[in-house]
Amino acid sequence: MYAKSSSTPFYHLLTEGKDLTLCGRSVVPIVIDRPAKTSSLHLTSDRPTDLELCKECARIDQDQASDEILG
Ligand SMILES: [Zn+2]
C-alpha cells in the first residue's frame, strides 16, 4: 500500500497503522486505484509508476532497513 495525491509528483510509503506516511503526513484512509483529482493523500494498492518516491520516505525506509540488519 502506498499514499499519493494529485497535487504533488511524489508518492509516499506508509507506517504500519497506514494512517501516516513515513515522513509524517496524515493519510485519508480510503483506497483509490484509479486516477483521482484530490489534493488529500490517499491510499493506493499499487506502486504509482508515474510518480517519484518521496525523498524523506525513501531515507526513512532505508534507515529502518539498516536498523533491521544491525539488529
Ligand atoms: Zn513521504
PDB file of the backbone (N, CA, C, O) and the ligand in Angstrom, with CONECT records:
HET     ZN  A 101       1
ATOM      1  N   MET A   1       0.836  -1.204   0.000  1.00  0.00           N
ATOM      2  CA  MET A   1       0.000   0.000   0.000  1.00  0.00           C
ATOM      3  C   MET A   1       0.872   1.256   0.000  1.00  0.00           C
ATOM      4  O   MET A   1       1.890   1.322   0.690  1.00  0.00           O
ATOM      5  N   TYR A   2       0.457   2.240  -0.780  1.00  0.00           N
ATOM      6  CA  TYR A   2       1.202   3.484  -0.905  1.00  0.00           C
ATOM      7  C   TYR A   2       0.236   4.656  -0.730  1.00  0.00           C
ATOM      8  O   TYR A   2      -0.982   4.482  -0.777  1.00  0.00           O
ATOM      9  N   ALA A   3       0.792   5.846  -0.528  1.00  0.00           N
ATOM     10  CA  ALA A   3      -0.054   7.031  -0.419  1.00  0.00           C
ATOM     11  C   ALA A   3       0.350   8.035  -1.486  1.00  0.00           C
ATOM     12  O   ALA A   3       1.533   8.241  -1.756  1.00  0.00           O
ATOM     13  N   LYS A   4      -0.661   8.655  -2.087  1.00  0.00           N
ATOM     14  CA  LYS A   4      -0.363   9.676  -3.096  1.00  0.00           C
ATOM     15  C   LYS A   4      -1.487  10.697  -3.112  1.00  0.00           C
ATOM     16  O   LYS A   4      -2.561  10.474  -2.553  1.00  0.00           O
ATOM     17  N   SER A   5      -1.216  11.836  -3.769  1.00  0.00           N
ATOM     18  CA  SER A   5      -2.265  12.811  -4.033  1.00  0.00           C
ATOM     19  C   SER A   5      -1.983  13.363  -5.419  1.00  0.00           C
ATOM     20  O   SER A   5      -0.894  13.172  -5.959  1.00  0.00           O
ATOM     21  N   SER A   6      -2.954  14.043  -5.990  1.00  0.00           N
ATOM     22  CA  SER A   6      -2.718  14.556  -7.341  1.00  0.00           C
ATOM     23  C   SER A   6      -2.034  15.917  -7.328  1.00  0.00           C
ATOM     24  O   SER A   6      -1.770  16.487  -8.386  1.00  0.00           O
ATOM     25  N   SER A   7      -1.746  16.444  -6.136  1.00  0.00           N
ATOM     26  CA  SER A   7      -1.162  17.779  -6.088  1.00  0.00           C
ATOM     27  C   SER A   7       0.362  17.773  -6.041  1.00  0.00           C
ATOM     28  O   SER A   7       0.985  18.825  -6.182  1.00  0.00           O
ATOM     29  N   THR A   8       0.974  16.602  -5.844  1.00  0.00           N
ATOM     30  CA  THR A   8       2.433  16.525  -5.853  1.00  0.00           C
ATOM     31  C   THR A   8       2.884  15.381  -6.751  1.00  0.00           C
ATOM     32  O   THR A   8       2.136  14.424  -6.948  1.00  0.00           O
ATOM     33  N   PRO A   9       4.096  15.463  -7.299  1.00  0.00           N
ATOM     34  CA  PRO A   9       4.598  14.394  -8.174  1.00  0.00           C
ATOM     35  C   PRO A   9       5.267  13.270  -7.398  1.00  0.00           C
ATOM     36  O   PRO A   9       6.087  12.540  -7.957  1.00  0.00           O
ATOM     37  N   PHE A  10       4.932  13.116  -6.116  1.00  0.00           N
ATOM     38  CA  PHE A  10       5.575  12.103  -5.284  1.00  0.00           C
ATOM     39  C   PHE A  10       4.548  11.152  -4.696  1.00  0.00           C
ATOM     40  O   PHE A  10       3.394  11.522  -4.480  1.00  0.00           O
ATOM     41  N   TYR A  11       4.974   9.929  -4.439  1.00  0.00           N
ATOM     42  CA  TYR A  11       4.158   9.036  -3.628  1.00  0.00           C
ATOM     43  C   TYR A  11       4.933   8.714  -2.365  1.00  0.00           C
ATOM     44  O   TYR A  11       6.147   8.908  -2.303  1.00  0.00           O
ATOM     45  N   HIS A  12       4.226   8.222  -1.356  1.00  0.00           N
ATOM     46  CA  HIS A  12       4.820   8.029  -0.045  1.00  0.00           C
ATOM     47  C   HIS A  12       4.654   6.593   0.418  1.00  0.00           C
ATOM     48  O   HIS A  12       3.756   5.876  -0.022  1.00  0.00           O
ATOM     49  N   LEU A  13       5.541   6.191   1.315  1.00  0.00           N
ATOM     50  CA  LEU A  13       5.413   4.899   1.987  1.00  0.00           C
ATOM     51  C   LEU A  13       4.662   5.107   3.292  1.00  0.00           C
ATOM     52  O   LEU A  13       4.615   6.218   3.820  1.00  0.00           O
ATOM     53  N   LEU A  14       4.072   4.027   3.812  1.00  0.00           N
ATOM     54  CA  LEU A  14       3.189   4.139   4.970  1.00  0.00           C
ATOM     55  C   LEU A  14       3.787   3.514   6.217  1.00  0.00           C
ATOM     56  O   LEU A  14       4.570   2.567   6.150  1.00  0.00           O
ATOM     57  N   THR A  15       3.396   4.070   7.361  1.00  0.00           N
ATOM     58  CA  THR A  15       3.707   3.417   8.627  1.00  0.00           C
ATOM     59  C   THR A  15       2.757   2.226   8.802  1.00  0.00           C
ATOM     60  O   THR A  15       1.836   2.043   8.005  1.00  0.00           O
ATOM     61  N   GLU A  16       2.982   1.422   9.837  1.00  0.00           N
ATOM     62  CA  GLU A  16       2.193   0.201   9.994  1.00  0.00           C
ATOM     63  C   GLU A  16       0.706   0.470  10.153  1.00  0.00           C
ATOM     64  O   GLU A  16      -0.121  -0.305   9.672  1.00  0.00           O
ATOM     65  N   GLY A  17       0.359   1.571  10.828  1.00  0.00           N
ATOM     66  CA  GLY A  17      -1.045   1.889  11.011  1.00  0.00           C
ATOM     67  C   GLY A  17      -1.751   2.368   9.748  1.00  0.00           C
ATOM     68  O   GLY A  17      -2.979   2.440   9.702  1.00  0.00           O
ATOM     69  N   LYS A  18      -0.971   2.692   8.730  1.00  0.00           N
ATOM     70  CA  LYS A  18      -1.464   3.146   7.430  1.00  0.00           C
ATOM     71  C   LYS A  18      -2.255   4.459   7.504  1.00  0.00           C
ATOM     72  O   LYS A  18      -2.945   4.818   6.550  1.00  0.00           O
ATOM     73  N   ASP A  19      -2.159   5.173   8.628  1.00  0.00           N
ATOM     74  CA  ASP A  19      -2.819   6.477   8.687  1.00  0.00           C
ATOM     75  C   ASP A  19      -1.810   7.620   8.599  1.00  0.00           C
ATOM     76  O   ASP A  19      -2.188   8.791   8.599  1.00  0.00           O
ATOM     77  N   LEU A  20      -0.535   7.275   8.524  1.00  0.00           N
ATOM     78  CA  LEU A  20       0.526   8.269   8.363  1.00  0.00           C
ATOM     79  C   LEU A  20       1.529   7.761   7.334  1.00  0.00           C
ATOM     80  O   LEU A  20       1.738   6.558   7.181  1.00  0.00           O
ATOM     81  N   THR A  21       2.145   8.716   6.631  1.00  0.00           N
ATOM     82  CA  THR A  21       3.272   8.324   5.792  1.00  0.00           C
ATOM     83  C   THR A  21       4.517   8.232   6.667  1.00  0.00           C
ATOM     84  O   THR A  21       4.537   8.740   7.788  1.00  0.00           O
ATOM     85  N   LEU A  22       5.545   7.586   6.152  1.00  0.00           N
ATOM     86  CA  LEU A  22       6.802   7.508   6.910  1.00  0.00           C
ATOM     87  C   LEU A  22       7.333   8.900   7.213  1.00  0.00           C
ATOM     88  O   LEU A  22       7.963   9.112   8.250  1.00  0.00           O
ATOM     89  N   CYS A  23       7.085   9.855   6.315  1.00  0.00           N
ATOM     90  CA  CYS A  23       7.612  11.205   6.527  1.00  0.00           C
ATOM     91  C   CYS A  23       6.670  12.045   7.383  1.00  0.00           C
ATOM     92  O   CYS A  23       6.913  13.237   7.571  1.00  0.00           O
ATOM     93  N   GLY A  24       5.583  11.436   7.914  1.00  0.00           N
ATOM     94  CA  GLY A  24       4.785  12.101   8.937  1.00  0.00           C
ATOM     95  C   GLY A  24       3.534  12.820   8.456  1.00  0.00           C
ATOM     96  O   GLY A  24       2.902  13.527   9.241  1.00  0.00           O
ATOM     97  N   ARG A  25       3.156  12.663   7.194  1.00  0.00           N
ATOM     98  CA  ARG A  25       1.932  13.299   6.702  1.00  0.00           C
ATOM     99  C   ARG A  25       0.741  12.395   6.982  1.00  0.00           C
ATOM    100  O   ARG A  25       0.857  11.170   6.950  1.00  0.00           O
ATOM    101  N   SER A  26      -0.414  13.015   7.259  1.00  0.00           N
ATOM    102  CA  SER A  26      -1.575  12.180   7.525  1.00  0.00           C
ATOM    103  C   SER A  26      -2.253  11.778   6.212  1.00  0.00           C
ATOM    104  O   SER A  26      -2.244  12.515   5.226  1.00  0.00           O
ATOM    105  N   VAL A  27      -2.833  10.592   6.241  1.00  0.00           N
ATOM    106  CA  VAL A  27      -3.383   9.974   5.040  1.00  0.00           C
ATOM    107  C   VAL A  27      -4.867   9.719   5.256  1.00  0.00           C
ATOM    108  O   VAL A  27      -5.264   9.226   6.312  1.00  0.00           O
ATOM    109  N   VAL A  28      -5.683  10.047   4.272  1.00  0.00           N
ATOM    110  CA  VAL A  28      -7.104   9.711   4.321  1.00  0.00           C
ATOM    111  C   VAL A  28      -7.228   8.198   4.106  1.00  0.00           C
ATOM    112  O   VAL A  28      -6.676   7.670   3.141  1.00  0.00           O
ATOM    113  N   PRO A  29      -7.941   7.498   4.989  1.00  0.00           N
ATOM    114  CA  PRO A  29      -7.951   6.037   4.916  1.00  0.00           C
ATOM    115  C   PRO A  29      -8.898   5.479   3.857  1.00  0.00           C
ATOM    116  O   PRO A  29      -9.728   4.617   4.147  1.00  0.00           O
ATOM    117  N   ILE A  30      -8.768   5.971   2.640  1.00  0.00           N
ATOM    118  CA  ILE A  30      -9.546   5.403   1.545  1.00  0.00           C
ATOM    119  C   ILE A  30      -8.608   4.990   0.426  1.00  0.00           C
ATOM    120  O   ILE A  30      -7.587   5.633   0.185  1.00  0.00           O
ATOM    121  N   VAL A  31      -8.966   3.911  -0.255  1.00  0.00           N
ATOM    122  CA  VAL A  31      -8.146   3.402  -1.347  1.00  0.00           C
ATOM    123  C   VAL A  31      -8.742   3.863  -2.670  1.00  0.00           C
ATOM    124  O   VAL A  31      -9.911   3.607  -2.959  1.00  0.00           O
ATOM    125  N   ILE A  32      -7.928   4.545  -3.469  1.00  0.00           N
ATOM    126  CA  ILE A  32      -8.373   4.949  -4.804  1.00  0.00           C
ATOM    127  C   ILE A  32      -7.375   4.380  -5.808  1.00  0.00           C
ATOM    128  O   ILE A  32      -6.219   4.800  -5.851  1.00  0.00           O
ATOM    129  N   ASP A  33      -7.826   3.430  -6.606  1.00  0.00           N
ATOM    130  CA  ASP A  33      -6.916   2.758  -7.530  1.00  0.00           C
ATOM    131  C   ASP A  33      -7.001   3.301  -8.947  1.00  0.00           C
ATOM    132  O   ASP A  33      -6.338   2.798  -9.853  1.00  0.00           O
ATOM    133  N   ARG A  34      -7.818   4.330  -9.134  1.00  0.00           N
ATOM    134  CA  ARG A  34      -7.840   4.954 -10.455  1.00  0.00           C
ATOM    135  C   ARG A  34      -7.449   6.421 -10.285  1.00  0.00           C
ATOM    136  O   ARG A  34      -7.477   6.950  -9.174  1.00  0.00           O
ATOM    137  N   PRO A  35      -7.085   7.071 -11.383  1.00  0.00           N
ATOM    138  CA  PRO A  35      -6.670   8.469 -11.258  1.00  0.00           C
ATOM    139  C   PRO A  35      -7.745   9.305 -10.590  1.00  0.00           C
ATOM    140  O   PRO A  35      -8.910   9.265 -10.986  1.00  0.00           O
ATOM    141  N   ALA A  36      -7.351  10.062  -9.578  1.00  0.00           N
ATOM    142  CA  ALA A  36      -8.314  10.875  -8.846  1.00  0.00           C
ATOM    143  C   ALA A  36      -7.736  12.266  -8.663  1.00  0.00           C
ATOM    144  O   ALA A  36      -6.549  12.425  -8.380  1.00  0.00           O
ATOM    145  N   LYS A  37      -8.562  13.246  -8.823  1.00  0.00           N
ATOM    146  CA  LYS A  37      -8.110  14.616  -8.605  1.00  0.00           C
ATOM    147  C   LYS A  37      -8.427  15.008  -7.174  1.00  0.00           C
ATOM    148  O   LYS A  37      -9.503  15.531  -6.884  1.00  0.00           O
ATOM    149  N   THR A  38      -7.494  14.754  -6.297  1.00  0.00           N
ATOM    150  CA  THR A  38      -7.675  15.167  -4.911  1.00  0.00           C
ATOM    151  C   THR A  38      -6.332  15.556  -4.344  1.00  0.00           C
ATOM    152  O   THR A  38      -5.327  14.882  -4.572  1.00  0.00           O
ATOM    153  N   SER A  39      -6.321  16.650  -3.601  1.00  0.00           N
ATOM    154  CA  SER A  39      -5.056  17.086  -3.031  1.00  0.00           C
ATOM    155  C   SER A  39      -4.774  16.376  -1.712  1.00  0.00           C
ATOM    156  O   SER A  39      -3.695  16.532  -1.141  1.00  0.00           O
ATOM    157  N   SER A  40      -5.748  15.589  -1.223  1.00  0.00           N
ATOM    158  CA  SER A  40      -5.514  14.837   0.012  1.00  0.00           C
ATOM    159  C   SER A  40      -4.710  13.577  -0.299  1.00  0.00           C
ATOM    160  O   SER A  40      -4.909  12.927  -1.325  1.00  0.00           O
ATOM    161  N   LEU A  41      -3.814  13.258   0.601  1.00  0.00           N
ATOM    162  CA  LEU A  41      -3.095  11.995   0.473  1.00  0.00           C
ATOM    163  C   LEU A  41      -4.072  10.861   0.738  1.00  0.00           C
ATOM    164  O   LEU A  41      -4.760  10.850   1.760  1.00  0.00           O
ATOM    165  N   HIS A  42      -4.131   9.913  -0.180  1.00  0.00           N
ATOM    166  CA  HIS A  42      -4.998   8.751   0.000  1.00  0.00           C
ATOM    167  C   HIS A  42      -4.223   7.500  -0.372  1.00  0.00           C
ATOM    168  O   HIS A  42      -3.113   7.578  -0.898  1.00  0.00           O
ATOM    169  N   LEU A  43      -4.811   6.356  -0.096  1.00  0.00           N
ATOM    170  CA  LEU A  43      -4.121   5.096  -0.315  1.00  0.00           C
ATOM    171  C   LEU A  43      -4.290   4.610  -1.746  1.00  0.00           C
ATOM    172  O   LEU A  43      -5.297   4.884  -2.400  1.00  0.00           O
ATOM    173  N   THR A  44      -3.301   3.896  -2.208  1.00  0.00           N
ATOM    174  CA  THR A  44      -3.408   3.227  -3.499  1.00  0.00           C
ATOM    175  C   THR A  44      -2.682   1.893  -3.387  1.00  0.00           C
ATOM    176  O   THR A  44      -1.647   1.801  -2.726  1.00  0.00           O
ATOM    177  N   SER A  45      -3.222   0.855  -4.035  1.00  0.00           N
ATOM    178  CA  SER A  45      -2.715  -0.512  -3.820  1.00  0.00           C
ATOM    179  C   SER A  45      -1.373  -0.753  -4.496  1.00  0.00           C
ATOM    180  O   SER A  45      -0.491  -1.410  -3.944  1.00  0.00           O
ATOM    181  N   ASP A  46      -1.237  -0.209  -5.697  1.00  0.00           N
ATOM    182  CA  ASP A  46      -0.035  -0.497  -6.477  1.00  0.00           C
ATOM    183  C   ASP A  46       0.916   0.683  -6.450  1.00  0.00           C
ATOM    184  O   ASP A  46       0.495   1.830  -6.304  1.00  0.00           O
ATOM    185  N   ARG A  47       2.205   0.393  -6.593  1.00  0.00           N
ATOM    186  CA  ARG A  47       3.190   1.469  -6.624  1.00  0.00           C
ATOM    187  C   ARG A  47       2.921   2.358  -7.836  1.00  0.00           C
ATOM    188  O   ARG A  47       2.878   1.869  -8.965  1.00  0.00           O
ATOM    189  N   PRO A  48       2.740   3.652  -7.613  1.00  0.00           N
ATOM    190  CA  PRO A  48       2.452   4.538  -8.755  1.00  0.00           C
ATOM    191  C   PRO A  48       3.679   4.666  -9.647  1.00  0.00           C
ATOM    192  O   PRO A  48       4.705   5.200  -9.225  1.00  0.00           O
ATOM    193  N   THR A  49       3.574   4.180 -10.872  1.00  0.00           N
ATOM    194  CA  THR A  49       4.742   4.176 -11.758  1.00  0.00           C
ATOM    195  C   THR A  49       4.993   5.553 -12.369  1.00  0.00           C
ATOM    196  O   THR A  49       6.076   5.816 -12.891  1.00  0.00           O
ATOM    197  N   ASP A  50       3.991   6.430 -12.303  1.00  0.00           N
ATOM    198  CA  ASP A  50       4.155   7.748 -12.904  1.00  0.00           C
ATOM    199  C   ASP A  50       4.645   8.783 -11.893  1.00  0.00           C
ATOM    200  O   ASP A  50       4.829   9.950 -12.239  1.00  0.00           O
ATOM    201  N   LEU A  51       4.855   8.362 -10.656  1.00  0.00           N
ATOM    202  CA  LEU A  51       5.282   9.294  -9.618  1.00  0.00           C
ATOM    203  C   LEU A  51       6.632   8.872  -9.055  1.00  0.00           C
ATOM    204  O   LEU A  51       7.056   7.724  -9.189  1.00  0.00           O
ATOM    205  N   GLU A  52       7.290   9.831  -8.426  1.00  0.00           N
ATOM    206  CA  GLU A  52       8.569   9.559  -7.782  1.00  0.00           C
ATOM    207  C   GLU A  52       8.363   9.295  -6.300  1.00  0.00           C
ATOM    208  O   GLU A  52       7.476   9.874  -5.673  1.00  0.00           O
ATOM    209  N   LEU A  53       9.193   8.411  -5.740  1.00  0.00           N
ATOM    210  CA  LEU A  53       9.116   8.166  -4.300  1.00  0.00           C
ATOM    211  C   LEU A  53       9.608   9.401  -3.548  1.00  0.00           C
ATOM    212  O   LEU A  53      10.653   9.968  -3.864  1.00  0.00           O
ATOM    213  N   CYS A  54       8.825   9.800  -2.546  1.00  0.00           N
ATOM    214  CA  CYS A  54       9.184  10.914  -1.674  1.00  0.00           C
ATOM    215  C   CYS A  54      10.569  10.680  -1.071  1.00  0.00           C
ATOM    216  O   CYS A  54      10.854   9.592  -0.570  1.00  0.00           O
ATOM    217  N   LYS A  55      11.421  11.690  -1.120  1.00  0.00           N
ATOM    218  CA  LYS A  55      12.803  11.518  -0.667  1.00  0.00           C
ATOM    219  C   LYS A  55      12.882  11.226   0.833  1.00  0.00           C
ATOM    220  O   LYS A  55      13.710  10.430   1.277  1.00  0.00           O
ATOM    221  N   GLU A  56      12.013  11.879   1.605  1.00  0.00           N
ATOM    222  CA  GLU A  56      12.021  11.633   3.050  1.00  0.00           C
ATOM    223  C   GLU A  56      11.611  10.197   3.362  1.00  0.00           C
ATOM    224  O   GLU A  56      12.235   9.531   4.188  1.00  0.00           O
ATOM    225  N   CYS A  57      10.561   9.728   2.697  1.00  0.00           N
ATOM    226  CA  CYS A  57      10.117   8.347   2.900  1.00  0.00           C
ATOM    227  C   CYS A  57      11.224   7.370   2.506  1.00  0.00           C
ATOM    228  O   CYS A  57      11.465   6.386   3.206  1.00  0.00           O
ATOM    229  N   ALA A  58      11.890   7.639   1.396  1.00  0.00           N
ATOM    230  CA  ALA A  58      12.953   6.751   0.923  1.00  0.00           C
ATOM    231  C   ALA A  58      14.071   6.663   1.957  1.00  0.00           C
ATOM    232  O   ALA A  58      14.603   5.588   2.229  1.00  0.00           O
ATOM    233  N   ARG A  59      14.417   7.826   2.532  1.00  0.00           N
ATOM    234  CA  ARG A  59      15.509   7.853   3.503  1.00  0.00           C
ATOM    235  C   ARG A  59      15.114   7.103   4.782  1.00  0.00           C
ATOM    236  O   ARG A  59      15.897   6.318   5.318  1.00  0.00           O
ATOM    237  N   ILE A  60      13.906   7.351   5.256  1.00  0.00           N
ATOM    238  CA  ILE A  60      13.458   6.692   6.485  1.00  0.00           C
ATOM    239  C   ILE A  60      13.344   5.182   6.270  1.00  0.00           C
ATOM    240  O   ILE A  60      13.691   4.387   7.143  1.00  0.00           O
ATOM    241  N   ASP A  61      12.849   4.805   5.088  1.00  0.00           N
ATOM    242  CA  ASP A  61      12.717   3.383   4.768  1.00  0.00           C
ATOM    243  C   ASP A  61      14.091   2.714   4.785  1.00  0.00           C
ATOM    244  O   ASP A  61      14.239   1.600   5.286  1.00  0.00           O
ATOM    245  N   GLN A  62      15.093   3.401   4.236  1.00  0.00           N
ATOM    246  CA  GLN A  62      16.447   2.845   4.232  1.00  0.00           C
ATOM    247  C   GLN A  62      17.005   2.750   5.639  1.00  0.00           C
ATOM    248  O   GLN A  62      17.656   1.766   5.989  1.00  0.00           O
ATOM    249  N   ASP A  63      16.751   3.774   6.450  1.00  0.00           N
ATOM    250  CA  ASP A  63      17.208   3.744   7.845  1.00  0.00           C
ATOM    251  C   ASP A  63      16.616   2.542   8.560  1.00  0.00           C
ATOM    252  O   ASP A  63      17.314   1.843   9.296  1.00  0.00           O
ATOM    253  N   GLN A  64      15.316   2.298   8.342  1.00  0.00           N
ATOM    254  CA  GLN A  64      14.667   1.168   9.002  1.00  0.00           C
ATOM    255  C   GLN A  64      15.265  -0.147   8.541  1.00  0.00           C
ATOM    256  O   GLN A  64      15.479  -1.055   9.343  1.00  0.00           O
ATOM    257  N   ALA A  65      15.535  -0.249   7.242  1.00  0.00           N
ATOM    258  CA  ALA A  65      16.106  -1.479   6.714  1.00  0.00           C
ATOM    259  C   ALA A  65      17.484  -1.733   7.314  1.00  0.00           C
ATOM    260  O   ALA A  65      17.822  -2.873   7.634  1.00  0.00           O
ATOM    261  N   SER A  66      18.281  -0.677   7.470  1.00  0.00           N
ATOM    262  CA  SER A  66      19.616  -0.906   8.033  1.00  0.00           C
ATOM    263  C   SER A  66      19.539  -1.183   9.537  1.00  0.00           C
ATOM    264  O   SER A  66      20.374  -1.907  10.078  1.00  0.00           O
ATOM    265  N   ASP A  67      18.543  -0.611  10.207  1.00  0.00           N
ATOM    266  CA  ASP A  67      18.342  -0.960  11.619  1.00  0.00           C
ATOM    267  C   ASP A  67      18.097  -2.453  11.776  1.00  0.00           C
ATOM    268  O   ASP A  67      18.626  -3.082  12.693  1.00  0.00           O
ATOM    269  N   GLU A  68      17.295  -3.019  10.881  1.00  0.00           N
ATOM    270  CA  GLU A  68      16.978  -4.434  10.987  1.00  0.00           C
ATOM    271  C   GLU A  68      18.219  -5.287  10.781  1.00  0.00           C
ATOM    272  O   GLU A  68      18.410  -6.304  11.448  1.00  0.00           O
ATOM    273  N   ILE A  69      19.058  -4.858   9.850  1.00  0.00           N
ATOM    274  CA  ILE A  69      20.286  -5.619   9.599  1.00  0.00           C
ATOM    275  C   ILE A  69      21.205  -5.565  10.821  1.00  0.00           C
ATOM    276  O   ILE A  69      21.818  -6.565  11.196  1.00  0.00           O
ATOM    277  N   LEU A  70      21.290  -4.379  11.437  1.00  0.00           N
ATOM    278  CA  LEU A  70      22.161  -4.222  12.591  1.00  0.00           C
ATOM    279  C   LEU A  70      21.548  -4.843  13.855  1.00  0.00           C
ATOM    280  O   LEU A  70      22.260  -5.099  14.827  1.00  0.00           O
ATOM    281  N   GLY A  71      20.260  -5.080  13.842  1.00  0.00           N
ATOM    282  CA  GLY A  71      19.582  -5.676  14.998  1.00  0.00           C
ATOM    283  C   GLY A  71      19.374  -4.634  16.039  1.00  0.00           C
ATOM    284  O   GLY A  71      18.818  -4.923  17.099  1.00  0.00           O
TER     285      GLY A  71
HETATM  286 ZN    ZN A 101       6.915  10.893   2.158  1.00  0.00          ZN2+
END
